[in-house]
Amino acid sequence: MKVGNPLTLEIVDHDGQPIPDVYVGIGQWRGTEAIYNEKRSSVPESGIPRKSDSKGIYQWDWAPEDAVVYRLGKQGFVTTEVGLVAREQPHRIELSPQMKIFGTVTDKQTGKPIGEFSVVPVKAFRPDFYSTSFQDRLQAKEGKFEIPIESHGQTGNRYMVRIEADGYRTAFSNKSMEVGDAPLREDFQLESAAPIEAQVVNPDGTRAFDFMVAVGTPTSAPQFRMERPDSSFGIAMKISGNSRFELPATFEPQLVRVFNDRRFAEIDLPSDGTLGKVRQ
C-alpha cells in the first residue's frame, strides 16, 4: 500500500476569520463515492476526521494522492463543494454566508399585511430555466418573511422566491441573488384572486371521480413516482371520490393535464384563464 498524503484546510469567512467546527464530508474520489467519513451503521468507522478544529483547521494526514471532492458545511454558511489534491501547503477555503431572502407581503388593494402565506424557493439554472422547490416551502404570517436559501454546494445559479396565499394570485420575484451575495430584500403586493375551479366529466357528460392532475408551467414541473403524484417540484395530485379540483390563480401560463388509465385531457391555460368543465 502507498503512504497517504497530508491534506490541510484553512477554513475562513469573507473577513478571513477562522470558522471552527465546520463539517467536512468526503464526496467523490475517482468518479465514485468510495470513501466515507460520516457515521453509518452499515459502514465501518474510517478514522477520517469530520470537522475543523477551534481554529478552523482541518487535517487529514493520509489522503489519496489524487483529487477528492470535499463538502464543507456549517449552519449560517453556504454548503461548499471543492475538488482538492493533497499537498504539503494548506488549502485556504472561504465559506460564503448563508443566502437569505426577506421582505414583506401585503394586499395590493388595502396595503394590509397578509395574515398567512407560503414562500417557495426557486432556482434559475439560466434565464427561463427554473426549478421550484415546493418541498422546501416556508410558512409565514403577519406579512413578513425570511427564508434561507440552500445552494447544495452548487455555484453559478441564481435564486428567487414565489409567494402563495389563499385568495390571492401567486407572485414571483423580480429580483434574484447568487452565492456570496448579501441578504436580498424584496417586498410583494398580492392581487386578490379566486382559485381556478374545474369539474372533470366523461365523454358522455357524467362526472369522473378518479383521475390524476399534473400542471406544468415555465417555472415548475410535476413528477410521478411509481404512478404516484410527487409535488416536490410542481403541482401533481390524485383525485379520488370527487369530480372537482382547484388550482391557485397564478402569474404564469399553465399546461394542465387530467388523466386516468382510460383517457386524458390537456388544456393550455393562460395566466388569467379559467377551466370550468374538463372533458376527458
ChimeraX commands (.cxc) that place a marker at each C-alpha (Angstrom):
marker #1 position 0.00,0.00,0.00 radius 0.5
marker #1 position 1.13,3.54,-0.73 radius 0.5
marker #1 position 1.78,6.01,2.06 radius 0.5
marker #1 position -1.02,8.58,2.47 radius 0.5
marker #1 position -0.60,12.28,1.78 radius 0.5
marker #1 position -1.20,15.24,4.10 radius 0.5
marker #1 position -4.22,17.45,3.44 radius 0.5
marker #1 position -4.77,20.64,5.43 radius 0.5
marker #1 position -7.68,23.05,5.01 radius 0.5
marker #1 position -7.74,26.55,6.46 radius 0.5
marker #1 position -11.44,27.41,6.57 radius 0.5
marker #1 position -12.29,31.11,6.86 radius 0.5
marker #1 position -15.17,33.54,6.34 radius 0.5
marker #1 position -15.28,36.55,3.99 radius 0.5
marker #1 position -13.27,38.58,6.51 radius 0.5
marker #1 position -10.56,35.95,6.76 radius 0.5
marker #1 position -11.62,34.86,10.24 radius 0.5
marker #1 position -11.30,31.14,11.06 radius 0.5
marker #1 position -14.54,29.13,11.18 radius 0.5
marker #1 position -14.44,26.40,13.84 radius 0.5
marker #1 position -16.35,23.11,13.79 radius 0.5
marker #1 position -17.03,23.03,10.06 radius 0.5
marker #1 position -18.25,19.63,8.91 radius 0.5
marker #1 position -16.05,18.25,6.12 radius 0.5
marker #1 position -17.61,15.35,4.24 radius 0.5
marker #1 position -15.90,13.18,1.65 radius 0.5
marker #1 position -17.54,13.21,-1.78 radius 0.5
marker #1 position -16.39,11.58,-4.99 radius 0.5
marker #1 position -12.95,10.08,-5.50 radius 0.5
marker #1 position -12.03,8.67,-8.90 radius 0.5
marker #1 position -15.60,9.14,-10.09 radius 0.5
marker #1 position -17.35,7.32,-7.27 radius 0.5
marker #1 position -18.16,7.77,-3.59 radius 0.5
marker #1 position -15.83,5.06,-2.32 radius 0.5
marker #1 position -14.52,6.86,0.78 radius 0.5
marker #1 position -16.71,7.68,3.77 radius 0.5
marker #1 position -16.14,9.66,6.93 radius 0.5
marker #1 position -19.73,10.06,8.07 radius 0.5
marker #1 position -21.24,7.84,10.72 radius 0.5
marker #1 position -23.13,4.97,9.12 radius 0.5
marker #1 position -24.24,1.82,10.88 radius 0.5
marker #1 position -23.61,-0.18,7.70 radius 0.5
marker #1 position -20.07,1.17,7.12 radius 0.5
marker #1 position -17.05,0.57,9.38 radius 0.5
marker #1 position -15.50,3.63,11.04 radius 0.5
marker #1 position -12.94,5.06,8.59 radius 0.5
marker #1 position -10.99,7.22,11.02 radius 0.5
marker #1 position -11.08,10.17,8.60 radius 0.5
marker #1 position -11.65,13.45,10.51 radius 0.5
marker #1 position -15.11,15.01,10.19 radius 0.5
marker #1 position -14.67,18.60,11.42 radius 0.5
marker #1 position -12.30,21.53,11.54 radius 0.5
marker #1 position -10.81,22.39,14.92 radius 0.5
marker #1 position -11.36,25.51,17.05 radius 0.5
marker #1 position -9.03,27.48,14.73 radius 0.5
marker #1 position -10.76,26.44,11.52 radius 0.5
marker #1 position -8.07,23.90,10.60 radius 0.5
marker #1 position -8.99,20.55,9.11 radius 0.5
marker #1 position -6.25,17.92,8.80 radius 0.5
marker #1 position -6.25,14.51,7.17 radius 0.5
marker #1 position -2.77,13.02,7.24 radius 0.5
marker #1 position -3.30,10.10,4.87 radius 0.5
marker #1 position -5.42,11.44,1.99 radius 0.5
marker #1 position -5.16,9.95,-1.54 radius 0.5
marker #1 position -2.58,11.47,-3.85 radius 0.5
marker #1 position -5.19,12.40,-6.47 radius 0.5
marker #1 position -8.23,14.68,-6.32 radius 0.5
marker #1 position -11.05,14.18,-3.83 radius 0.5
marker #1 position -14.30,16.18,-3.63 radius 0.5
marker #1 position -14.95,17.66,-0.18 radius 0.5
marker #1 position -18.28,19.02,1.10 radius 0.5
marker #1 position -17.94,21.75,3.71 radius 0.5
marker #1 position -20.93,22.84,5.73 radius 0.5
marker #1 position -21.92,24.71,8.86 radius 0.5
marker #1 position -25.10,26.45,9.95 radius 0.5
marker #1 position -25.02,30.07,8.85 radius 0.5
marker #1 position -22.86,29.37,5.79 radius 0.5
marker #1 position -23.43,28.11,2.26 radius 0.5
marker #1 position -22.58,24.44,1.76 radius 0.5
marker #1 position -19.49,24.34,-0.46 radius 0.5
marker #1 position -18.05,21.57,-2.63 radius 0.5
marker #1 position -14.40,21.68,-3.72 radius 0.5
marker #1 position -12.15,19.21,-5.50 radius 0.5
marker #1 position -8.66,19.21,-3.95 radius 0.5
marker #1 position -5.38,17.35,-4.24 radius 0.5
marker #1 position -3.39,16.65,-1.06 radius 0.5
marker #1 position -0.17,18.67,-0.74 radius 0.5
marker #1 position 2.24,19.99,1.86 radius 0.5
marker #1 position 0.85,23.55,1.72 radius 0.5
marker #1 position -2.61,24.15,3.23 radius 0.5
marker #1 position -5.62,24.91,1.04 radius 0.5
marker #1 position -7.45,28.08,2.08 radius 0.5
marker #1 position -11.23,27.71,1.73 radius 0.5
marker #1 position -13.55,30.69,2.11 radius 0.5
marker #1 position -17.17,29.96,3.03 radius 0.5
marker #1 position -19.90,32.36,1.96 radius 0.5
marker #1 position -22.59,33.39,4.45 radius 0.5
marker #1 position -25.95,31.64,4.23 radius 0.5
marker #1 position -28.08,33.16,1.47 radius 0.5
marker #1 position -31.32,34.75,2.66 radius 0.5
marker #1 position -34.28,36.44,1.02 radius 0.5
marker #1 position -36.59,38.50,3.21 radius 0.5
marker #1 position -39.33,41.07,2.85 radius 0.5
marker #1 position -42.98,41.93,3.32 radius 0.5
marker #1 position -46.18,40.61,1.74 radius 0.5
marker #1 position -49.23,42.89,1.63 radius 0.5
marker #1 position -52.63,43.14,-0.01 radius 0.5
marker #1 position -52.22,45.22,-3.18 radius 0.5
marker #1 position -55.55,47.00,-2.72 radius 0.5
marker #1 position -55.60,47.67,1.02 radius 0.5
marker #1 position -51.89,47.69,1.82 radius 0.5
marker #1 position -52.53,45.49,4.86 radius 0.5
marker #1 position -50.17,42.60,5.74 radius 0.5
marker #1 position -51.23,39.16,4.51 radius 0.5
marker #1 position -52.05,37.04,7.57 radius 0.5
marker #1 position -50.74,33.68,6.36 radius 0.5
marker #1 position -48.81,32.77,3.23 radius 0.5
marker #1 position -46.05,30.50,1.98 radius 0.5
marker #1 position -42.66,31.28,0.48 radius 0.5
marker #1 position -41.22,28.83,-2.05 radius 0.5
marker #1 position -37.55,28.95,-3.12 radius 0.5
marker #1 position -36.83,28.94,-6.86 radius 0.5
marker #1 position -33.51,28.22,-8.57 radius 0.5
marker #1 position -32.64,29.57,-12.02 radius 0.5
marker #1 position -30.02,27.47,-13.80 radius 0.5
marker #1 position -30.11,30.05,-16.57 radius 0.5
marker #1 position -32.67,32.61,-17.80 radius 0.5
marker #1 position -36.05,30.90,-18.34 radius 0.5
marker #1 position -34.86,27.56,-16.92 radius 0.5
marker #1 position -36.17,27.22,-13.36 radius 0.5
marker #1 position -36.60,24.65,-10.61 radius 0.5
marker #1 position -39.20,25.42,-7.94 radius 0.5
marker #1 position -38.74,23.57,-4.63 radius 0.5
marker #1 position -42.25,23.24,-3.24 radius 0.5
marker #1 position -40.84,20.68,-0.80 radius 0.5
marker #1 position -38.83,23.48,0.85 radius 0.5
marker #1 position -41.71,25.93,1.23 radius 0.5
marker #1 position -41.71,28.17,4.32 radius 0.5
marker #1 position -44.94,29.06,6.09 radius 0.5
marker #1 position -45.01,32.72,7.13 radius 0.5
marker #1 position -47.51,35.10,8.69 radius 0.5
marker #1 position -48.25,38.72,9.61 radius 0.5
marker #1 position -46.89,39.98,6.30 radius 0.5
marker #1 position -43.19,39.28,6.93 radius 0.5
marker #1 position -40.83,36.52,5.82 radius 0.5
marker #1 position -37.20,35.47,5.87 radius 0.5
marker #1 position -36.18,32.28,4.11 radius 0.5
marker #1 position -32.71,30.70,3.99 radius 0.5
marker #1 position -31.63,29.61,0.51 radius 0.5
marker #1 position -29.60,26.42,0.14 radius 0.5
marker #1 position -27.28,26.04,-2.85 radius 0.5
marker #1 position -26.45,22.36,-2.11 radius 0.5
marker #1 position -22.84,23.09,-2.99 radius 0.5
marker #1 position -23.65,24.39,-6.48 radius 0.5
marker #1 position -22.39,27.67,-7.92 radius 0.5
marker #1 position -23.40,29.71,-10.95 radius 0.5
marker #1 position -27.16,29.59,-10.27 radius 0.5
marker #1 position -29.43,32.43,-9.22 radius 0.5
marker #1 position -32.13,32.20,-6.56 radius 0.5
marker #1 position -35.50,33.85,-6.02 radius 0.5
marker #1 position -38.89,33.06,-4.44 radius 0.5
marker #1 position -42.57,32.72,-5.24 radius 0.5
marker #1 position -45.30,33.78,-2.80 radius 0.5
marker #1 position -48.59,31.88,-2.40 radius 0.5
marker #1 position -51.62,32.79,-0.27 radius 0.5
marker #1 position -55.23,31.61,-0.27 radius 0.5
marker #1 position -57.47,34.05,-2.11 radius 0.5
marker #1 position -54.58,35.72,-3.96 radius 0.5
marker #1 position -52.74,35.36,-7.23 radius 0.5
marker #1 position -49.34,33.71,-6.82 radius 0.5
marker #1 position -46.45,36.19,-7.18 radius 0.5
marker #1 position -42.90,35.72,-8.46 radius 0.5
marker #1 position -39.65,37.56,-7.70 radius 0.5
marker #1 position -38.39,40.43,-9.81 radius 0.5
marker #1 position -35.02,40.20,-8.06 radius 0.5
marker #1 position -32.54,37.36,-7.63 radius 0.5
marker #1 position -29.32,36.50,-5.81 radius 0.5
marker #1 position -26.38,34.13,-6.06 radius 0.5
marker #1 position -23.86,32.54,-3.71 radius 0.5
marker #1 position -21.82,35.25,-2.00 radius 0.5
marker #1 position -24.47,37.99,-2.23 radius 0.5
marker #1 position -25.68,39.92,0.79 radius 0.5
marker #1 position -29.21,39.07,2.04 radius 0.5
marker #1 position -31.78,40.16,-0.54 radius 0.5
marker #1 position -34.90,42.14,0.33 radius 0.5
marker #1 position -37.97,42.00,-1.87 radius 0.5
marker #1 position -41.47,43.17,-0.97 radius 0.5
marker #1 position -44.60,41.74,-2.58 radius 0.5
marker #1 position -48.09,43.14,-3.13 radius 0.5
marker #1 position -50.57,40.36,-3.82 radius 0.5
marker #1 position -53.58,40.76,-6.08 radius 0.5
marker #1 position -56.84,39.30,-4.79 radius 0.5
marker #1 position -57.97,36.40,-7.00 radius 0.5
marker #1 position -60.27,33.40,-6.66 radius 0.5
marker #1 position -58.85,29.91,-7.27 radius 0.5
marker #1 position -59.28,28.24,-10.65 radius 0.5
marker #1 position -62.08,25.67,-10.32 radius 0.5
marker #1 position -62.65,22.66,-12.53 radius 0.5
marker #1 position -65.02,19.74,-12.80 radius 0.5
marker #1 position -63.97,16.65,-14.73 radius 0.5
marker #1 position -66.53,14.79,-16.83 radius 0.5
marker #1 position -66.50,11.71,-19.03 radius 0.5
marker #1 position -67.24,11.85,-22.79 radius 0.5
marker #1 position -70.95,11.20,-22.08 radius 0.5
marker #1 position -71.12,14.14,-19.67 radius 0.5
marker #1 position -71.21,12.11,-16.45 radius 0.5
marker #1 position -68.88,13.10,-13.68 radius 0.5
marker #1 position -65.46,11.44,-13.44 radius 0.5
marker #1 position -64.34,10.55,-9.92 radius 0.5
marker #1 position -60.87,9.03,-10.16 radius 0.5
marker #1 position -58.10,10.81,-12.04 radius 0.5
marker #1 position -54.70,12.48,-11.82 radius 0.5
marker #1 position -53.92,16.15,-12.35 radius 0.5
marker #1 position -50.49,17.37,-13.49 radius 0.5
marker #1 position -49.67,21.04,-14.07 radius 0.5
marker #1 position -46.60,22.20,-15.97 radius 0.5
marker #1 position -45.51,25.84,-16.04 radius 0.5
marker #1 position -42.42,27.80,-17.13 radius 0.5
marker #1 position -41.14,27.64,-13.53 radius 0.5
marker #1 position -42.29,24.21,-12.32 radius 0.5
marker #1 position -42.61,20.61,-13.48 radius 0.5
marker #1 position -44.83,17.88,-11.96 radius 0.5
marker #1 position -43.43,14.45,-11.22 radius 0.5
marker #1 position -44.83,10.98,-10.68 radius 0.5
marker #1 position -43.01,8.22,-8.83 radius 0.5
marker #1 position -44.28,4.67,-9.20 radius 0.5
marker #1 position -47.51,6.14,-10.62 radius 0.5
marker #1 position -47.93,8.32,-7.53 radius 0.5
marker #1 position -48.01,12.12,-7.77 radius 0.5
marker #1 position -44.97,13.91,-6.36 radius 0.5
marker #1 position -45.48,17.63,-5.71 radius 0.5
marker #1 position -41.87,18.34,-4.69 radius 0.5
marker #1 position -41.17,20.44,-7.80 radius 0.5
marker #1 position -44.60,21.03,-9.35 radius 0.5
marker #1 position -48.34,20.61,-8.95 radius 0.5
marker #1 position -49.36,16.95,-9.15 radius 0.5
marker #1 position -52.33,15.37,-7.39 radius 0.5
marker #1 position -54.57,12.33,-7.32 radius 0.5
marker #1 position -58.31,12.92,-7.02 radius 0.5
marker #1 position -60.49,10.08,-5.70 radius 0.5
marker #1 position -64.21,10.17,-4.92 radius 0.5
marker #1 position -64.61,13.70,-6.26 radius 0.5
marker #1 position -65.04,15.18,-9.72 radius 0.5
marker #1 position -63.75,18.66,-8.80 radius 0.5
marker #1 position -60.34,20.16,-8.18 radius 0.5
marker #1 position -58.86,23.63,-7.69 radius 0.5
marker #1 position -55.67,25.34,-8.79 radius 0.5
marker #1 position -54.36,28.61,-7.36 radius 0.5
marker #1 position -54.59,31.71,-9.53 radius 0.5
marker #1 position -51.10,32.40,-10.79 radius 0.5
marker #1 position -48.82,34.80,-12.65 radius 0.5
marker #1 position -47.83,32.34,-15.40 radius 0.5
marker #1 position -49.47,30.17,-18.07 radius 0.5
marker #1 position -50.17,26.55,-17.17 radius 0.5
marker #1 position -50.41,23.32,-19.12 radius 0.5
marker #1 position -53.00,21.25,-17.26 radius 0.5
marker #1 position -53.28,17.52,-17.93 radius 0.5
marker #1 position -56.12,15.45,-16.44 radius 0.5
marker #1 position -55.87,11.70,-16.95 radius 0.5
marker #1 position -56.58,8.19,-15.74 radius 0.5
marker #1 position -56.00,4.70,-17.14 radius 0.5
marker #1 position -58.63,5.15,-19.85 radius 0.5
marker #1 position -58.39,8.72,-21.21 radius 0.5
marker #1 position -56.90,12.17,-20.73 radius 0.5
marker #1 position -57.46,15.84,-21.46 radius 0.5
marker #1 position -54.90,18.61,-21.86 radius 0.5
marker #1 position -55.63,22.32,-21.52 radius 0.5
marker #1 position -53.26,25.18,-22.37 radius 0.5
marker #1 position -54.31,27.72,-19.75 radius 0.5
marker #1 position -53.21,31.39,-19.86 radius 0.5
marker #1 position -52.37,33.13,-16.59 radius 0.5
marker #1 position -55.84,34.73,-16.45 radius 0.5
marker #1 position -57.69,31.69,-17.82 radius 0.5
marker #1 position -60.44,29.53,-16.31 radius 0.5
marker #1 position -61.16,25.81,-16.55 radius 0.5
marker #1 position -64.82,25.06,-15.84 radius 0.5
marker #1 position -65.74,21.62,-17.17 radius 0.5
marker #1 position -62.87,19.44,-18.32 radius 0.5
marker #1 position -63.95,16.64,-20.63 radius 0.5
marker #1 position -61.65,13.62,-20.74 radius 0.5
marker link #1:1,2 radius 0.2
marker link #1:2,3 radius 0.2
marker link #1:3,4 radius 0.2
marker link #1:4,5 radius 0.2
marker link #1:5,6 radius 0.2
marker link #1:6,7 radius 0.2
marker link #1:7,8 radius 0.2
marker link #1:8,9 radius 0.2
marker link #1:9,10 radius 0.2
marker link #1:10,11 radius 0.2
marker link #1:11,12 radius 0.2
marker link #1:12,13 radius 0.2
marker link #1:13,14 radius 0.2
marker link #1:14,15 radius 0.2
marker link #1:15,16 radius 0.2
marker link #1:16,17 radius 0.2
marker link #1:17,18 radius 0.2
marker link #1:18,19 radius 0.2
marker link #1:19,20 radius 0.2
marker link #1:20,21 radius 0.2
marker link #1:21,22 radius 0.2
marker link #1:22,23 radius 0.2
marker link #1:23,24 radius 0.2
marker link #1:24,25 radius 0.2
marker link #1:25,26 radius 0.2
marker link #1:26,27 radius 0.2
marker link #1:27,28 radius 0.2
marker link #1:28,29 radius 0.2
marker link #1:29,30 radius 0.2
marker link #1:30,31 radius 0.2
marker link #1:31,32 radius 0.2
marker link #1:32,33 radius 0.2
marker link #1:33,34 radius 0.2
marker link #1:34,35 radius 0.2
marker link #1:35,36 radius 0.2
marker link #1:36,37 radius 0.2
marker link #1:37,38 radius 0.2
marker link #1:38,39 radius 0.2
marker link #1:39,40 radius 0.2
marker link #1:40,41 radius 0.2
marker link #1:41,42 radius 0.2
marker link #1:42,43 radius 0.2
marker link #1:43,44 radius 0.2
marker link #1:44,45 radius 0.2
marker link #1:45,46 radius 0.2
marker link #1:46,47 radius 0.2
marker link #1:47,48 radius 0.2
marker link #1:48,49 radius 0.2
marker link #1:49,50 radius 0.2
marker link #1:50,51 radius 0.2
marker link #1:51,52 radius 0.2
marker link #1:52,53 radius 0.2
marker link #1:53,54 radius 0.2
marker link #1:54,55 radius 0.2
marker link #1:55,56 radius 0.2
marker link #1:56,57 radius 0.2
marker link #1:57,58 radius 0.2
marker link #1:58,59 radius 0.2
marker link #1:59,60 radius 0.2
marker link #1:60,61 radius 0.2
marker link #1:61,62 radius 0.2
marker link #1:62,63 radius 0.2
marker link #1:63,64 radius 0.2
marker link #1:64,65 radius 0.2
marker link #1:65,66 radius 0.2
marker link #1:66,67 radius 0.2
marker link #1:67,68 radius 0.2
marker link #1:68,69 radius 0.2
marker link #1:69,70 radius 0.2
marker link #1:70,71 radius 0.2
marker link #1:71,72 radius 0.2
marker link #1:72,73 radius 0.2
marker link #1:73,74 radius 0.2
marker link #1:74,75 radius 0.2
marker link #1:75,76 radius 0.2
marker link #1:76,77 radius 0.2
marker link #1:77,78 radius 0.2
marker link #1:78,79 radius 0.2
marker link #1:79,80 radius 0.2
marker link #1:80,81 radius 0.2
marker link #1:81,82 radius 0.2
marker link #1:82,83 radius 0.2
marker link #1:83,84 radius 0.2
marker link #1:84,85 radius 0.2
marker link #1:85,86 radius 0.2
marker link #1:86,87 radius 0.2
marker link #1:87,88 radius 0.2
marker link #1:88,89 radius 0.2
marker link #1:89,90 radius 0.2
marker link #1:90,91 radius 0.2
marker link #1:91,92 radius 0.2
marker link #1:92,93 radius 0.2
marker link #1:93,94 radius 0.2
marker link #1:94,95 radius 0.2
marker link #1:95,96 radius 0.2
marker link #1:96,97 radius 0.2
marker link #1:97,98 radius 0.2
marker link #1:98,99 radius 0.2
marker link #1:99,100 radius 0.2
marker link #1:100,101 radius 0.2
marker link #1:101,102 radius 0.2
marker link #1:102,103 radius 0.2
marker link #1:103,104 radius 0.2
marker link #1:104,105 radius 0.2
marker link #1:105,106 radius 0.2
marker link #1:106,107 radius 0.2
marker link #1:107,108 radius 0.2
marker link #1:108,109 radius 0.2
marker link #1:109,110 radius 0.2
marker link #1:110,111 radius 0.2
marker link #1:111,112 radius 0.2
marker link #1:112,113 radius 0.2
marker link #1:113,114 radius 0.2
marker link #1:114,115 radius 0.2
marker link #1:115,116 radius 0.2
marker link #1:116,117 radius 0.2
marker link #1:117,118 radius 0.2
marker link #1:118,119 radius 0.2
marker link #1:119,120 radius 0.2
marker link #1:120,121 radius 0.2
marker link #1:121,122 radius 0.2
marker link #1:122,123 radius 0.2
marker link #1:123,124 radius 0.2
marker link #1:124,125 radius 0.2
marker link #1:125,126 radius 0.2
marker link #1:126,127 radius 0.2
marker link #1:127,128 radius 0.2
marker link #1:128,129 radius 0.2
marker link #1:129,130 radius 0.2
marker link #1:130,131 radius 0.2
marker link #1:131,132 radius 0.2
marker link #1:132,133 radius 0.2
marker link #1:133,134 radius 0.2
marker link #1:134,135 radius 0.2
marker link #1:135,136 radius 0.2
marker link #1:136,137 radius 0.2
marker link #1:137,138 radius 0.2
marker link #1:138,139 radius 0.2
marker link #1:139,140 radius 0.2
marker link #1:140,141 radius 0.2
marker link #1:141,142 radius 0.2
marker link #1:142,143 radius 0.2
marker link #1:143,144 radius 0.2
marker link #1:144,145 radius 0.2
marker link #1:145,146 radius 0.2
marker link #1:146,147 radius 0.2
marker link #1:147,148 radius 0.2
marker link #1:148,149 radius 0.2
marker link #1:149,150 radius 0.2
marker link #1:150,151 radius 0.2
marker link #1:151,152 radius 0.2
marker link #1:152,153 radius 0.2
marker link #1:153,154 radius 0.2
marker link #1:154,155 radius 0.2
marker link #1:155,156 radius 0.2
marker link #1:156,157 radius 0.2
marker link #1:157,158 radius 0.2
marker link #1:158,159 radius 0.2
marker link #1:159,160 radius 0.2
marker link #1:160,161 radius 0.2
marker link #1:161,162 radius 0.2
marker link #1:162,163 radius 0.2
marker link #1:163,164 radius 0.2
marker link #1:164,165 radius 0.2
marker link #1:165,166 radius 0.2
marker link #1:166,167 radius 0.2
marker link #1:167,168 radius 0.2
marker link #1:168,169 radius 0.2
marker link #1:169,170 radius 0.2
marker link #1:170,171 radius 0.2
marker link #1:171,172 radius 0.2
marker link #1:172,173 radius 0.2
marker link #1:173,174 radius 0.2
marker link #1:174,175 radius 0.2
marker link #1:175,176 radius 0.2
marker link #1:176,177 radius 0.2
marker link #1:177,178 radius 0.2
marker link #1:178,179 radius 0.2
marker link #1:179,180 radius 0.2
marker link #1:180,181 radius 0.2
marker link #1:181,182 radius 0.2
marker link #1:182,183 radius 0.2
marker link #1:183,184 radius 0.2
marker link #1:184,185 radius 0.2
marker link #1:185,186 radius 0.2
marker link #1:186,187 radius 0.2
marker link #1:187,188 radius 0.2
marker link #1:188,189 radius 0.2
marker link #1:189,190 radius 0.2
marker link #1:190,191 radius 0.2
marker link #1:191,192 radius 0.2
marker link #1:192,193 radius 0.2
marker link #1:193,194 radius 0.2
marker link #1:194,195 radius 0.2
marker link #1:195,196 radius 0.2
marker link #1:196,197 radius 0.2
marker link #1:197,198 radius 0.2
marker link #1:198,199 radius 0.2
marker link #1:199,200 radius 0.2
marker link #1:200,201 radius 0.2
marker link #1:201,202 radius 0.2
marker link #1:202,203 radius 0.2
marker link #1:203,204 radius 0.2
marker link #1:204,205 radius 0.2
marker link #1:205,206 radius 0.2
marker link #1:206,207 radius 0.2
marker link #1:207,208 radius 0.2
marker link #1:208,209 radius 0.2
marker link #1:209,210 radius 0.2
marker link #1:210,211 radius 0.2
marker link #1:211,212 radius 0.2
marker link #1:212,213 radius 0.2
marker link #1:213,214 radius 0.2
marker link #1:214,215 radius 0.2
marker link #1:215,216 radius 0.2
marker link #1:216,217 radius 0.2
marker link #1:217,218 radius 0.2
marker link #1:218,219 radius 0.2
marker link #1:219,220 radius 0.2
marker link #1:220,221 radius 0.2
marker link #1:221,222 radius 0.2
marker link #1:222,223 radius 0.2
marker link #1:223,224 radius 0.2
marker link #1:224,225 radius 0.2
marker link #1:225,226 radius 0.2
marker link #1:226,227 radius 0.2
marker link #1:227,228 radius 0.2
marker link #1:228,229 radius 0.2
marker link #1:229,230 radius 0.2
marker link #1:230,231 radius 0.2
marker link #1:231,232 radius 0.2
marker link #1:232,233 radius 0.2
marker link #1:233,234 radius 0.2
marker link #1:234,235 radius 0.2
marker link #1:235,236 radius 0.2
marker link #1:236,237 radius 0.2
marker link #1:237,238 radius 0.2
marker link #1:238,239 radius 0.2
marker link #1:239,240 radius 0.2
marker link #1:240,241 radius 0.2
marker link #1:241,242 radius 0.2
marker link #1:242,243 radius 0.2
marker link #1:243,244 radius 0.2
marker link #1:244,245 radius 0.2
marker link #1:245,246 radius 0.2
marker link #1:246,247 radius 0.2
marker link #1:247,248 radius 0.2
marker link #1:248,249 radius 0.2
marker link #1:249,250 radius 0.2
marker link #1:250,251 radius 0.2
marker link #1:251,252 radius 0.2
marker link #1:252,253 radius 0.2
marker link #1:253,254 radius 0.2
marker link #1:254,255 radius 0.2
marker link #1:255,256 radius 0.2
marker link #1:256,257 radius 0.2
marker link #1:257,258 radius 0.2
marker link #1:258,259 radius 0.2
marker link #1:259,260 radius 0.2
marker link #1:260,261 radius 0.2
marker link #1:261,262 radius 0.2
marker link #1:262,263 radius 0.2
marker link #1:263,264 radius 0.2
marker link #1:264,265 radius 0.2
marker link #1:265,266 radius 0.2
marker link #1:266,267 radius 0.2
marker link #1:267,268 radius 0.2
marker link #1:268,269 radius 0.2
marker link #1:269,270 radius 0.2
marker link #1:270,271 radius 0.2
marker link #1:271,272 radius 0.2
marker link #1:272,273 radius 0.2
marker link #1:273,274 radius 0.2
marker link #1:274,275 radius 0.2
marker link #1:275,276 radius 0.2
marker link #1:276,277 radius 0.2
marker link #1:277,278 radius 0.2
marker link #1:278,279 radius 0.2
marker link #1:279,280 radius 0.2
view
